Every structure is written in C-alpha cells, then in structure tokens.
Amino acid sequence: MVDTLGHSSFAALMLAFSLVPTSPASAIPVITAVVAALVFILVAQMMVRRKSVWLPGLVTRRRLSTGKLCKGIRWLRRPVRLVERFVKPRLTWLFHRPWMWLPLTLVMALTLFMPFMEIVPTSGSIASAVIALFAASLLTRDGVLALVSLGLLPILPVAIYYWV
C-alpha cells in the first residue's frame, strides 16, 4: 500500500490509522496509544521531508487478504462519494512550507497527549477524529478542511475537561 501511494502515503496512512480509534475499537486498551505513536512517527517523517514512509517492521509485515481489502473498499464507496461532494482543493497554499509547520506541530503535540486520554473514555476518539480531518485535508489539498481541523483542536481540551 505504501509503495503504491508514494508521497501521498503519509496522509493516507495517517487517515487510516486515525480512523481506528474513532471506531468502537477505541474501547480496546492501548489502541489509542499505539495509533498516537504511529501518527507521531508519520508526522515526524513529514517534518524532516522524507520521500517515503518508514514504519516499524511490526506494522509493515502485516498482510491483508485481497478479499478483505475488496470488501472494505466496497463498503467505503458510498461514504467516500458523500465526502467528495464537500471536499476539493482550496487554499492549497496552506500545504506548503512554512504554513505546514503549524498543523504538523499541533498534530504531533496532540499525539503526545493521546496515551493519557485513554483514562477518559472517548477522548482519544475525539482527538483521532481531529487528526483524521487533518489527514483528509492533506489528501484532498482542502485548506478549508485543514482550518476546520485546526479550529477543533483547541476545543478538544475544553471538551475533555467538561466531559469529566
């Protein structure tokens, strides 16, 4: 998957990993922490301008059967069509340096706090959803979506505070 996607693999993997804790899988202990570590690795590599993604062998040795992949793609087609109506390349200058440093730094900082969020149920899911929005904005080059995800970022600690 990484070889096929090339440079887009950073955002695609960030989106795929961050969607896991937004699902009911977030109830499994340490899922949020593992995803946070993987996203941290991806963002760090983006910040140092790596050409291709490096992931730990534990992740890259995993295989997915063609049947499961096709089933997942069939399931995703309808939601993706819905999302594609709203996202499009806008404010693309936000995805160039130096503007890119701010969201990447904020996402990296958020991943450092995500393991502690496992104490408060669903708070890690909310953080992962914000990261997923940002990753989707990277994939689609939608600066408006990036600004929405960055706008939600400061709301996160307030929401967790009032949730507890």
C-alpha positions in Angstrom: 0.0 0.0 0.0 2.8 2.4 0.9 4.7 1.7 -2.3 1.6 2.2 -4.4 0.6 5.5 -2.8 4.1 7.1 -2.9 4.3 10.6 -1.3 0.6 10.5 -0.6 1.1 7.6 1.7 1.9 9.9 4.6 -1.6 11.4 4.6 -3.3 8.1 3.6 -1.7 6.2 6.4 -2.3 8.9 8.9 -6.0 8.9 7.9 -6.2 5.1 8.1 -4.5 4.9 11.5 -6.5 7.7 13.0 -9.8 6.2 11.9 -9.2 3.1 14.0 -9.7 4.9 17.4 -12.7 6.8 16.2 -14.5 3.4 15.9 -15.7 1.1 18.7 -12.1 -0.3 18.6 -11.1 2.6 20.8 -12.6 0.6 23.7 -9.6 -1.8 23.4 -6.9 -0.7 25.9 -3.8 0.9 24.3 -5.3 1.2 20.8 -5.3 5.0 21.1 -1.7 5.0 22.4 -0.5 2.7 19.6 -2.2 4.9 16.9 -0.8 8.0 18.6 2.7 6.5 18.3 2.2 5.6 14.6 0.8 9.0 13.7 3.7 10.7 15.6 6.2 8.7 13.5 4.4 9.7 10.3 4.3 13.4 11.2 7.9 13.4 12.3 8.9 11.9 8.9 6.8 14.5 7.1 8.6 17.3 9.1 12.0 16.0 8.1 10.8 15.7 4.5 11.3 12.0 4.0 10.5 10.9 0.5 8.8 7.7 1.6 7.2 6.3 4.7 9.2 4.2 7.1 7.1 2.2 9.6 8.2 -0.4 12.2 8.5 -4.0 10.9 5.7 -5.0 13.2 3.4 -2.8 11.0 4.9 -3.5 7.6 5.0 -7.3 8.0 1.2 -7.3 8.4 -0.7 -8.6 5.4 -4.3 -8.0 4.3 -6.1 -10.5 2.1 -7.4 -9.3 -1.2 -10.9 -10.4 -0.3 -11.0 -8.3 2.9 -9.5 -5.3 1.1 -12.1 -5.5 -1.7 -14.9 -5.8 0.9 -13.6 -2.8 2.7 -13.4 -0.8 -0.5 -16.9 -1.7 -1.5 -18.1 -0.6 2.0 -16.3 2.7 1.7 -17.5 3.7 -1.7 -20.8 5.3 -0.6 -19.3 7.4 2.3 -16.4 8.5 0.1 -18.8 9.7 -2.6 -20.7 11.7 0.0 -17.4 13.2 1.3 -16.2 14.0 -2.2 -19.1 16.3 -2.7 -17.8 18.7 0.0 -14.0 18.5 -0.2 -12.0 19.9 -3.1 -8.7 21.6 -3.5 -9.0 25.0 -1.8 -6.5 27.3 -0.1 -3.7 24.9 -1.3 -1.0 27.4 -0.2 -1.6 26.1 3.4 0.0 22.9 2.4 3.4 24.4 1.6 6.2 25.4 4.0 6.2 27.4 6.2 2.5 27.2 6.7 2.6 23.4 7.0 4.7 23.6 10.1 1.9 24.8 12.4 -0.6 22.0 11.8 2.1 19.3 11.8 3.5 20.6 15.1 0.0 20.7 16.6 -0.9 17.2 15.5 2.5 16.0 16.8 1.8 17.6 20.2 -1.7 16.1 20.2 -0.3 12.6 19.7 1.9 13.1 22.8 -1.2 13.6 24.9 -3.3 10.8 23.4 -2.0 8.0 25.5 -3.1 9.9 28.6 -6.5 10.4 27.0 -7.3 6.7 27.4 -8.1 7.5 31.0 -11.2 9.5 29.9 -13.4 7.3 27.7 -13.9 8.5 24.1 -11.5 11.5 24.5 -8.9 9.7 22.4 -11.6 9.1 19.8 -12.3 12.8 19.5 -8.6 13.5 19.2 -8.3 10.8 16.5 -11.2 12.3 14.6 -9.4 15.7 14.6 -6.3 14.0 13.2 -8.4 12.2 10.6 -9.9 15.5 9.4 -6.5 17.0 9.0 -5.2 13.9 7.2 -8.2 14.1 4.9 -7.4 17.7 4.2 -3.8 16.7 3.3 -5.1 14.0 0.9 -7.6 16.3 -0.8 -5.5 19.5 -0.5 -8.5 21.2 1.1 -7.3 24.1 3.1 -10.7 24.9 4.4 -10.9 21.4 5.9 -7.4 21.9 7.4 -8.6 25.1 9.0 -11.7 23.3 10.4 -9.5 20.6 11.9 -7.2 23.2 13.4 -10.2 25.1 14.8 -11.4 22.0 16.5 -8.0 21.3 18.1 -8.3 24.0 20.9 -11.8 22.9 21.6 -10.5 19.4 22.5 -9.1 20.1 26.0 -12.2 22.1 26.9 -14.5 19.3 25.8 -12.5 16.7 27.8 -12.5 19.0 30.8 -16.3 19.3 30.8 -16.8 15.6 29.8 -15.0 14.6 33.1 
